Amino acid sequence: MRFSSFVSFWLAGGLFLGLSILPSKSVAQNTGGFPATVEHAFGTTVVPAAPYRIVTLGWSGEDAVLAFGKVPVAMTQYNLFEGGVFPWNESKLGGEKPVLLAQGEVDFEQIAALKPDLILGVYSGVDDVAWKRLSSIAPTVVYRSGPWLANWREQTEITGAALGRSEEARRLIDATNAFLRELGSKHTGLKGKTFAFGTYFAGSSGVVVYLPDDPRVEALVELGLKVPTGIEALGRSAPGDFSVSVSLEEISTIDADILIMWYGPGARAAAEAQPLFKTLDTVKRGAYVALEDPIDVWSTSALSVLSIPYGFPRFVPRLAEAAEHAGEK
């Protein structure tokens, strides 16, 4: 059974789930000024003038907007954080209090009442029907890759194009890439090590494993880590998915040099109590990183040009420590 939709539901509260992957399209090379024309999975959106009332949907869309010095009028609420806001965004808000949109089904009437002049849902699951309805409210821009597949680069690039600031977007992407490479170079023990990144939900019969196209996997490859052949094979068997469930009976197929698992409340104890989980060589060697703190979970899952420099300096040293045990028996 594939768990892409279930994972999204658990983390994002069911926001726009169960949607099919759509063909990729390129982002128009808007170099500044308006009208700005942006191509995405559902066609072309024209932003006629510089937007001031921006609504962001999905994960970390507000990060990309805040990185350009703009504050959304409404953005997603993250219930695990005090105030419902990512800690790396608090200073960027400048004391402003955007409306926090409850996770779950989109409230079109609430969004319309905000009178937005731009709606962004790049790292989201907005489908064609929802996009058309949102577009009747304001110009709406979504992903080009597919629902819940836009990595932080795509989110930054598309947001920059919609804001008429593509050149600045490229600079932000280059700076973040350089940050990741430099961080990886400081921990040379990571280079070439294989890794599996997943999660476990208490009571389930399998481990959810993220596939090579998932944004969090791509970011770790940028650090110098490698996807093991077993997970590459899973990716080929599930084209268009960003995660699959691997039964506990087959958990050895995801063994790697390093195992990274994020957990919701109480899930870590449930996973580690599973006898078959304990049989993983990675776990027995101590080459296992468990992410439980909301900052660790979200800064490695809702990736952005703001969350990466905030969360990765505390995450990567833990990876490096796990890598030291990779060759142990």
Helices and strands as residue ranges (DSSP letters): H 4-12, E 36-40, E 43-47, E 54-56, H 61-67, E 74-76, G 82-84, G 87-89, G 91-93, E 99-101, H 108-113, E 118-121, H 128-135, E 140-142, H 152-162, H 166-185, G 188-190, E 195-199, E 206-210, H 215-222, H 229-237, E 243-247, G 248-254, E 258-262, H 267-272, H 275-278, H 281-285, E 288-291, H 294-299, H 307-323
